[in-house]
Amino acid sequence: MAQRAKAVICREWNKPVVVEEVQVEAPKRGEVMMKVAACGVCHSDLSATNGTLPLPPPLVLGHEGAGTVVEVGEGVTDLQEGDRVMTSFIPQCGRCRFCMTGQAALCDEHAKVYFSLPDGTTRVKDAGGNPVHIFSGCGAMAEYTTMHRNSLVKIEKDIPLDRAALVSCGVMTGVGAAINTAKVEPGSSAVVFGAGGVGLNVIQGCVLAGADTVIAVDLVDKKLEFAQQFGATHTVNPKTDGDAVTKVVELTGGGADYAFECVGLGATITDAFKAVRKGGMAVIVGVSSPTEQASLPAVFITSTEKTIKGSWYGSGRVNVDFPRLLHLYQSGRLKLDELVTNTYPVDEAPRAFEDLQKGVNARGVIVF
Protein backbone atom coordinates (compact mmCIF):
# COMPACT_ATOMS: atom_id res chain seq x y z
CA MET A 1 0.00 0.00 0.00
CA ALA A 2 1.28 3.47 -0.86
CA GLN A 3 2.32 5.71 2.03
CA ARG A 4 2.53 9.45 2.44
CA ALA A 5 5.87 10.45 3.92
CA LYS A 6 8.03 13.43 4.71
CA ALA A 7 11.30 13.22 2.82
CA VAL A 8 14.53 15.23 2.67
CA ILE A 9 15.11 16.25 -0.93
CA CYS A 10 17.82 17.95 -2.94
CA ARG A 11 15.88 20.03 -5.44
CA GLU A 12 18.84 21.95 -6.82
CA TRP A 13 22.60 21.69 -6.40
CA ASN A 14 24.19 24.21 -4.03
CA LYS A 15 20.85 25.05 -2.44
CA PRO A 16 19.63 24.03 1.04
CA VAL A 17 17.81 20.71 1.24
CA VAL A 18 14.03 20.85 1.58
CA VAL A 19 11.54 18.70 3.44
CA GLU A 20 8.52 17.73 1.35
CA GLU A 21 5.65 15.31 1.58
CA VAL A 22 5.92 12.58 -1.05
CA GLN A 23 4.09 9.40 -1.94
CA VAL A 24 6.03 6.18 -1.56
CA GLU A 25 4.52 3.44 -3.68
CA ALA A 26 4.07 -0.18 -2.64
CA PRO A 27 6.88 -2.63 -3.41
CA LYS A 28 6.95 -4.51 -6.70
CA ARG A 29 8.54 -7.89 -7.28
CA GLY A 30 11.77 -8.31 -5.31
CA GLU A 31 11.21 -5.10 -3.34
CA VAL A 32 10.48 -4.18 0.27
CA MET A 33 8.88 -1.15 1.91
CA MET A 34 10.56 -0.03 5.12
CA LYS A 35 9.34 2.37 7.77
CA VAL A 36 12.52 4.29 8.53
CA ALA A 37 13.45 4.78 12.19
CA ALA A 38 16.71 6.70 11.73
CA CYS A 39 19.10 7.88 9.03
CA GLY A 40 22.61 9.20 9.50
CA VAL A 41 23.58 12.45 7.80
CA CYS A 42 26.63 11.39 5.81
CA HIS A 43 29.12 13.56 3.94
CA SER A 44 28.17 11.68 0.77
CA ASP A 45 24.66 13.10 1.14
CA LEU A 46 26.20 16.56 1.30
CA SER A 47 28.25 15.76 -1.80
CA ALA A 48 25.03 14.92 -3.62
CA THR A 49 23.65 18.37 -2.80
CA ASN A 50 26.58 20.26 -4.29
CA GLY A 51 27.28 18.20 -7.39
CA THR A 52 30.47 16.56 -6.13
CA LEU A 53 28.49 13.39 -6.67
CA PRO A 54 26.66 14.37 -9.86
CA LEU A 55 23.33 12.69 -9.10
CA PRO A 56 20.35 14.35 -10.79
CA PRO A 57 17.86 16.26 -8.66
CA PRO A 58 15.20 16.01 -7.44
CA LEU A 59 16.73 13.39 -5.19
CA VAL A 60 15.57 11.89 -1.91
CA LEU A 61 18.74 11.79 0.16
CA GLY A 62 19.85 9.21 2.68
CA HIS A 63 21.59 5.85 2.51
CA GLU A 64 22.64 5.23 6.12
CA GLY A 65 19.35 3.98 7.49
CA ALA A 66 17.57 1.38 9.57
CA GLY A 67 13.93 0.59 10.19
CA THR A 68 11.16 -1.96 10.12
CA VAL A 69 9.67 -3.87 7.20
CA VAL A 70 6.02 -2.93 6.62
CA GLU A 71 5.37 -4.67 3.28
CA VAL A 72 7.14 -7.11 0.96
CA GLY A 73 6.72 -7.53 -2.77
CA GLU A 74 6.20 -10.68 -4.77
CA GLY A 75 9.11 -13.11 -4.61
CA VAL A 76 10.53 -11.87 -1.31
CA THR A 77 10.46 -14.85 1.01
CA ASP A 78 13.20 -14.19 3.56
CA LEU A 79 11.79 -10.95 4.98
CA GLN A 80 8.38 -10.30 6.46
CA GLU A 81 6.41 -7.52 8.10
CA GLY A 82 7.93 -6.56 11.42
CA ASP A 83 11.51 -7.57 10.60
CA ARG A 84 14.19 -5.02 11.46
CA VAL A 85 16.55 -4.15 8.63
CA MET A 86 19.49 -1.95 7.70
CA THR A 87 20.18 -0.36 4.34
CA SER A 88 23.18 -1.16 2.17
CA PHE A 89 23.90 1.52 -0.42
CA ILE A 90 25.61 -1.17 -2.47
CA PRO A 91 23.17 -3.99 -3.23
CA GLN A 92 24.85 -7.37 -2.99
CA CYS A 93 23.28 -9.75 -5.46
CA GLY A 94 25.25 -12.86 -4.50
CA ARG A 95 25.49 -13.91 -8.15
CA CYS A 96 27.97 -11.66 -9.95
CA ARG A 97 31.69 -12.39 -10.22
CA PHE A 98 32.56 -10.06 -7.36
CA CYS A 99 29.98 -11.38 -4.92
CA MET A 100 31.00 -14.92 -5.75
CA THR A 101 34.69 -14.23 -5.07
CA GLY A 102 34.29 -12.40 -1.74
CA GLN A 103 34.42 -8.86 -3.16
CA ALA A 104 30.76 -8.05 -2.65
CA ALA A 105 31.44 -4.33 -2.16
CA LEU A 106 32.19 -4.27 -5.90
CA CYS A 107 28.87 -5.92 -6.83
CA ASP A 108 27.87 -5.19 -10.42
CA GLU A 109 24.36 -4.22 -9.28
CA HIS A 110 25.65 -0.98 -7.77
CA ALA A 111 25.93 0.66 -11.17
CA LYS A 112 22.16 0.27 -11.52
CA VAL A 113 21.20 2.09 -8.32
CA TYR A 114 23.10 5.37 -8.28
CA PHE A 115 19.80 7.26 -8.21
CA SER A 116 17.08 4.67 -8.83
CA LEU A 117 16.05 1.10 -8.18
CA PRO A 118 17.78 -1.60 -10.27
CA ASP A 119 15.07 -1.43 -12.95
CA GLY A 120 15.81 2.26 -13.51
CA THR A 121 12.58 3.51 -11.91
CA THR A 122 11.67 4.92 -8.52
CA ARG A 123 8.76 4.37 -6.15
CA VAL A 124 8.67 8.00 -4.98
CA LYS A 125 6.50 10.75 -6.42
CA ASP A 126 6.21 14.36 -5.30
CA ALA A 127 3.02 16.30 -4.65
CA GLY A 128 2.63 16.92 -8.36
CA GLY A 129 2.89 13.23 -9.20
CA ASN A 130 6.38 13.57 -10.66
CA PRO A 131 8.99 10.83 -10.06
CA VAL A 132 11.75 11.65 -7.58
CA HIS A 133 15.15 9.97 -7.69
CA ILE A 134 16.54 8.14 -4.65
CA PHE A 135 20.13 8.21 -3.41
CA SER A 136 21.94 4.91 -4.11
CA GLY A 137 18.73 2.94 -4.41
CA CYS A 138 17.90 3.81 -0.80
CA GLY A 139 16.29 7.24 -0.34
CA ALA A 140 16.37 6.50 3.38
CA MET A 141 16.05 10.10 4.57
CA ALA A 142 12.27 9.71 4.55
CA GLU A 143 9.60 8.29 6.81
CA TYR A 144 9.08 5.41 4.37
CA THR A 145 11.15 4.03 1.52
CA THR A 146 10.73 1.20 -0.98
CA MET A 147 13.98 -0.56 -1.83
CA HIS A 148 15.20 -3.69 -3.57
CA ARG A 149 15.62 -6.69 -1.30
CA ASN A 150 19.34 -6.88 -2.13
CA SER A 151 19.84 -3.46 -0.50
CA LEU A 152 18.62 -4.59 2.92
CA VAL A 153 20.15 -6.69 5.69
CA LYS A 154 18.05 -8.25 8.44
CA ILE A 155 19.22 -7.64 12.02
CA GLU A 156 18.24 -8.79 15.49
CA LYS A 157 15.36 -7.08 17.27
CA ASP A 158 17.40 -6.00 20.31
CA ILE A 159 19.64 -3.61 18.36
CA PRO A 160 18.69 0.10 18.72
CA LEU A 161 17.80 1.22 15.21
CA ASP A 162 19.35 4.67 15.57
CA ARG A 163 22.68 2.94 16.31
CA ALA A 164 22.30 0.23 13.68
CA ALA A 165 21.79 2.93 11.04
CA LEU A 166 25.33 4.20 11.59
CA VAL A 167 26.82 0.83 10.74
CA SER A 168 25.18 0.79 7.33
CA CYS A 169 27.58 3.37 5.92
CA GLY A 170 30.06 5.30 8.07
CA VAL A 171 31.04 2.46 10.37
CA MET A 172 31.19 -0.17 7.64
CA THR A 173 33.23 2.14 5.42
CA GLY A 174 35.68 3.23 8.10
CA VAL A 175 36.17 0.15 10.25
CA GLY A 176 36.13 -2.00 7.12
CA ALA A 177 38.87 0.06 5.51
CA ALA A 178 41.15 -0.73 8.42
CA ILE A 179 40.20 -4.37 9.01
CA ASN A 180 39.10 -5.66 5.61
CA THR A 181 40.98 -3.52 3.09
CA ALA A 182 44.27 -2.71 4.79
CA LYS A 183 44.25 -5.65 7.24
CA VAL A 184 46.01 -3.50 9.83
CA GLU A 185 48.40 -5.56 11.92
CA PRO A 186 48.80 -5.45 15.72
CA GLY A 187 51.54 -3.11 16.89
CA SER A 188 51.57 -1.12 13.66
CA SER A 189 51.28 2.63 13.05
CA ALA A 190 48.59 4.42 11.07
CA VAL A 191 47.67 7.94 10.07
CA VAL A 192 44.15 9.02 9.15
CA PHE A 193 43.69 12.13 7.00
CA GLY A 194 40.23 13.52 7.78
CA ALA A 195 38.52 12.94 11.12
CA GLY A 196 34.91 13.18 10.01
CA GLY A 197 32.39 10.38 10.46
CA VAL A 198 34.28 7.92 8.26
CA GLY A 199 37.70 8.93 9.55
CA LEU A 200 36.63 8.38 13.17
CA ASN A 201 35.58 4.87 12.23
CA VAL A 202 38.88 4.21 10.48
CA ILE A 203 40.53 5.27 13.74
CA GLN A 204 38.48 2.88 15.83
CA GLY A 205 39.02 0.18 13.21
CA CYS A 206 42.77 0.59 13.60
CA VAL A 207 42.37 0.40 17.38
CA LEU A 208 40.27 -2.76 17.09
CA ALA A 209 42.98 -4.27 14.89
CA GLY A 210 45.63 -3.53 17.53
CA ALA A 211 47.51 -0.60 15.99
CA ASP A 212 49.92 0.92 18.49
CA THR A 213 50.15 4.44 17.03
CA VAL A 214 47.15 6.13 15.41
CA ILE A 215 47.57 9.71 14.18
CA ALA A 216 44.59 11.85 13.20
CA VAL A 217 45.06 14.77 10.79
CA ASP A 218 42.39 17.43 10.36
CA LEU A 219 42.01 21.19 10.04
CA VAL A 220 39.25 21.39 12.65
CA ASP A 221 40.25 21.09 16.31
CA LYS A 222 36.80 19.83 17.30
CA LYS A 223 37.20 16.86 14.99
CA LEU A 224 40.61 16.13 16.47
CA GLU A 225 39.00 16.07 19.92
CA PHE A 226 36.54 13.47 18.61
CA ALA A 227 39.48 11.54 17.16
CA GLN A 228 41.08 11.21 20.58
CA GLN A 229 37.82 9.87 21.99
CA PHE A 230 37.89 7.16 19.33
CA GLY A 231 41.46 6.11 20.04
CA ALA A 232 43.85 8.45 18.23
CA THR A 233 47.14 8.55 20.09
CA HIS A 234 48.31 11.74 18.35
CA THR A 235 46.64 14.60 16.48
CA VAL A 236 47.95 17.00 13.87
CA ASN A 237 46.32 20.22 12.71
CA PRO A 238 48.36 21.49 9.73
CA LYS A 239 47.17 25.04 10.40
CA THR A 240 48.93 25.14 13.77
CA ASP A 241 51.29 22.17 13.82
CA GLY A 242 52.95 22.54 10.44
CA ASP A 243 53.23 20.14 7.52
CA ALA A 244 51.28 16.98 8.27
CA VAL A 245 53.57 14.63 6.35
CA THR A 246 56.63 15.93 8.20
CA LYS A 247 54.89 15.48 11.55
CA VAL A 248 53.80 11.94 10.71
CA VAL A 249 57.31 10.96 9.64
CA GLU A 250 58.67 12.38 12.91
CA LEU A 251 56.07 10.63 15.08
CA THR A 252 56.56 7.25 13.41
CA GLY A 253 60.31 7.30 12.87
CA GLY A 254 60.21 7.26 9.10
CA GLY A 255 56.58 7.01 8.04
CA ALA A 256 53.43 5.18 9.04
CA ASP A 257 52.77 1.58 8.14
CA TYR A 258 49.32 2.60 6.88
CA ALA A 259 47.79 5.88 5.77
CA PHE A 260 44.07 6.37 5.20
CA GLU A 261 42.76 9.26 3.11
CA CYS A 262 39.17 10.07 4.12
CA VAL A 263 38.73 13.47 2.46
CA GLY A 264 38.57 12.79 -1.27
CA LEU A 265 41.02 15.45 -2.41
CA GLY A 266 44.02 15.00 -4.68
CA ALA A 267 46.29 16.89 -2.29
CA THR A 268 45.50 14.69 0.69
CA ILE A 269 45.80 11.54 -1.42
CA THR A 270 49.32 12.68 -2.30
CA ASP A 271 50.03 13.39 1.38
CA ALA A 272 48.80 9.94 2.37
CA PHE A 273 51.20 8.35 -0.11
CA LYS A 274 54.09 10.46 1.16
CA ALA A 275 53.27 9.76 4.82
CA VAL A 276 53.78 5.98 4.67
CA ARG A 277 57.13 4.28 5.08
CA LYS A 278 58.87 2.28 2.38
CA GLY A 279 56.73 -0.77 1.72
CA GLY A 280 53.76 0.88 3.44
CA MET A 281 50.18 1.13 2.25
CA ALA A 282 48.10 4.22 1.44
CA VAL A 283 44.39 3.42 1.45
CA ILE A 284 42.09 5.84 -0.37
CA VAL A 285 38.69 5.93 1.34
CA GLY A 286 37.33 9.42 0.63
CA VAL A 287 34.83 9.84 -2.20
CA SER A 288 36.20 12.29 -4.76
CA SER A 289 34.59 14.33 -7.47
CA PRO A 290 34.93 12.61 -10.86
CA THR A 291 37.19 15.46 -11.93
CA GLU A 292 39.56 15.29 -8.93
CA GLN A 293 43.14 14.28 -9.75
CA ALA A 294 46.06 13.16 -7.57
CA SER A 295 49.68 13.68 -8.55
CA LEU A 296 52.23 11.14 -7.34
CA PRO A 297 56.00 10.92 -7.99
CA ALA A 298 56.05 7.84 -10.19
CA VAL A 299 59.68 6.94 -9.49
CA PHE A 300 58.95 6.64 -5.77
CA ILE A 301 56.15 4.16 -6.39
CA THR A 302 58.78 1.88 -7.86
CA SER A 303 61.72 2.58 -5.58
CA THR A 304 59.78 2.55 -2.29
CA GLU A 305 57.43 -0.37 -3.05
CA LYS A 306 54.55 1.54 -1.53
CA THR A 307 51.02 0.30 -2.19
CA ILE A 308 48.13 2.55 -3.16
CA LYS A 309 44.85 0.79 -2.57
CA GLY A 310 41.25 1.89 -2.91
CA SER A 311 38.67 0.99 -0.30
CA TRP A 312 35.02 0.97 -1.36
CA TYR A 313 32.45 0.52 1.39
CA GLY A 314 35.14 -0.89 3.63
CA SER A 315 35.48 -3.89 1.31
CA GLY A 316 32.34 -5.01 3.09
CA ARG A 317 30.32 -8.17 2.74
CA VAL A 318 27.32 -6.69 4.48
CA ASN A 319 25.49 -9.91 5.27
CA VAL A 320 28.57 -11.01 7.20
CA ASP A 321 30.05 -7.73 8.39
CA PHE A 322 26.91 -5.95 9.63
CA PRO A 323 26.14 -8.64 12.23
CA ARG A 324 29.80 -8.78 13.27
CA LEU A 325 29.99 -5.03 13.79
CA LEU A 326 26.74 -4.98 15.74
CA HIS A 327 28.06 -7.78 17.95
CA LEU A 328 31.18 -5.71 18.64
CA TYR A 329 28.89 -2.86 19.68
CA GLN A 330 26.88 -5.10 21.98
CA SER A 331 30.07 -6.38 23.60
CA GLY A 332 31.28 -2.81 24.23
CA ARG A 333 34.17 -2.90 21.77
CA LEU A 334 32.71 -0.71 19.01
CA LYS A 335 31.75 2.88 19.77
CA LEU A 336 28.35 3.75 18.31
CA ASP A 337 26.74 5.72 21.14
CA GLU A 338 29.70 8.10 21.12
CA LEU A 339 29.28 8.72 17.39
CA VAL A 340 25.85 10.31 17.78
CA THR A 341 26.52 13.94 18.65
CA ASN A 342 23.09 15.29 17.72
CA THR A 343 19.73 13.96 16.58
CA TYR A 344 17.24 15.91 14.49
CA PRO A 345 13.57 15.49 13.64
CA VAL A 346 13.02 15.36 9.90
CA ASP A 347 11.75 18.95 9.78
CA GLU A 348 15.15 20.10 11.02
CA ALA A 349 17.07 18.35 8.26
CA PRO A 350 18.37 21.65 6.79
CA ARG A 351 20.02 22.41 10.14
CA ALA A 352 21.52 18.93 10.22
CA PHE A 353 23.21 19.60 6.89
CA GLU A 354 24.43 22.99 8.10
CA ASP A 355 25.97 21.33 11.14
CA LEU A 356 27.60 18.74 8.90
CA GLN A 357 29.24 21.48 6.86
CA LYS A 358 30.45 23.19 10.03
CA GLY A 359 31.96 19.98 11.37
CA VAL A 360 30.24 20.22 14.75
CA ASN A 361 29.11 16.57 14.88
CA ALA A 362 30.86 13.25 14.97
CA ARG A 363 27.61 12.10 13.36
CA GLY A 364 24.22 13.74 13.14
CA VAL A 365 21.21 11.44 12.89
CA ILE A 366 17.71 12.20 11.66
CA VAL A 367 15.19 10.25 13.72
CA PHE A 368 11.63 9.56 12.62
Protein Blocks (a to p, Z undefined) as FASTA:
>chain_A
ZZdddddddfbghiacdddddddddddehiacdddfbdcddfklmmmmnomaacdcddde
hjbdcdddfbdcehiakbcehiacdddfbdcehlammlmnopamlgfklmmmmmpcfkop
afbdcfkopacddeehlopacfbdcddfklcccddfklcfklmmmmmmmmmmmmmmmmmm
nopaehiacddehjafklmmmmmmmmmnopabdcdddfbfklmmmmmmnopabdcdfkln
opfklmmmmmnonpafbdcdfkopaklmmmmmmmpcehiacddfbdcdfkbccdddfklm
mmnopacdddehhipafklmmmmmmmmmmnopacfklmmmbccdfklmmmmmmmmmnopa
fbdcddZZ
